[in-house]
Amino acid sequence: MANARRFRDYLKEQLKDPAFRKAYEEEGLFVELAVQIAHLRQRKGVTQRQLAKRLHTSQQTISRLESPRNGSLSLRTLIRIAHALGKELKVQFV
């Protein structure tokens, strides 16, 4: 618990730097998208292999798309995933 507290304090200090904050927020968006894709796929009862087949790609590609470290999701890819899972994609600026 003390390590978590130290990390939060460190992060709070780092977030004061505008460049760090921008990079942190951008990475957070990719992490959120990856988690959403994985959760949606699982809720639909679809395996990575099945989704890959629907998208005419490999299971490894789906695994990469669901990885929080993947920072290369395109809008076209997100649309294809949404349609393959019976969803619509909504993108908005806030």
C-alpha positions in Angstrom: 0.0 0.0 0.0 2.9 2.4 0.7 4.3 1.8 -2.8 0.9 2.7 -4.3 0.8 5.9 -2.3 4.4 6.8 -3.3 3.5 6.2 -7.0 0.4 8.4 -6.7 2.5 11.1 -5.2 5.1 10.7 -7.9 2.4 10.8 -10.6 0.7 13.8 -9.1 4.0 15.6 -9.3 4.8 14.5 -12.8 1.3 15.6 -14.0 2.3 19.2 -13.3 4.5 19.1 -16.4 2.3 19.9 -19.4 4.2 17.6 -21.8 4.0 14.7 -19.4 0.3 15.3 -18.8 -0.4 15.4 -22.5 1.5 12.1 -23.1 -0.2 10.5 -20.1 -3.7 11.4 -21.3 -3.0 10.2 -24.8 -1.8 6.8 -23.5 -4.8 6.6 -21.3 -7.1 6.9 -24.3 -5.4 3.9 -26.0 -5.6 1.9 -22.8 -9.3 2.7 -22.4 -10.0 1.6 -26.0 -8.1 -1.6 -25.7 -10.0 -2.5 -22.5 -13.3 -1.6 -24.1 -12.6 -3.8 -27.2 -11.7 -6.8 -25.0 -14.7 -6.4 -22.7 -17.1 -5.9 -25.6 -15.7 -9.0 -27.3 -16.0 -11.1 -24.1 -19.6 -9.8 -23.4 -20.6 -10.9 -26.9 -19.1 -14.4 -26.2 -16.6 -14.1 -29.0 -13.1 -15.4 -28.9 -10.1 -13.5 -30.3 -9.9 -16.2 -33.0 -13.6 -15.8 -33.9 -13.2 -12.0 -34.1 -10.1 -12.3 -36.2 -12.0 -14.5 -38.6 -14.8 -11.9 -38.9 -12.2 -9.2 -39.6 -10.1 -11.4 -42.0 -7.0 -11.1 -39.8 -5.1 -13.1 -37.3 -5.8 -13.9 -33.6 -2.4 -12.3 -32.9 -3.6 -9.0 -34.4 -6.7 -9.0 -32.2 -4.5 -9.7 -29.2 -2.4 -6.6 -30.1 -5.5 -4.5 -30.6 -6.6 -5.5 -27.1 -3.2 -4.7 -25.6 -3.0 -1.5 -23.5 0.5 -1.0 -25.0 -0.9 -0.7 -28.5 -0.9 2.9 -29.5 -1.8 2.4 -33.2 -5.6 2.0 -33.4 -7.0 3.6 -36.5 -10.5 4.9 -36.8 -11.1 2.5 -39.7 -10.1 -0.4 -37.4 -12.4 0.7 -34.7 -15.3 0.9 -37.1 -14.6 -2.6 -38.4 -14.4 -4.0 -34.8 -17.6 -2.3 -33.8 -19.5 -3.7 -36.8 -18.0 -7.2 -36.4 -19.4 -7.1 -32.8 -22.8 -5.7 -33.8 -22.1 -2.2 -32.4 -21.9 1.3 -33.8 -18.9 3.5 -33.1 -19.4 7.0 -31.7 -16.5 9.4 -31.7 -16.8 12.9 -30.3 -14.7 15.7 -29.1 -15.2 16.8 -25.6 
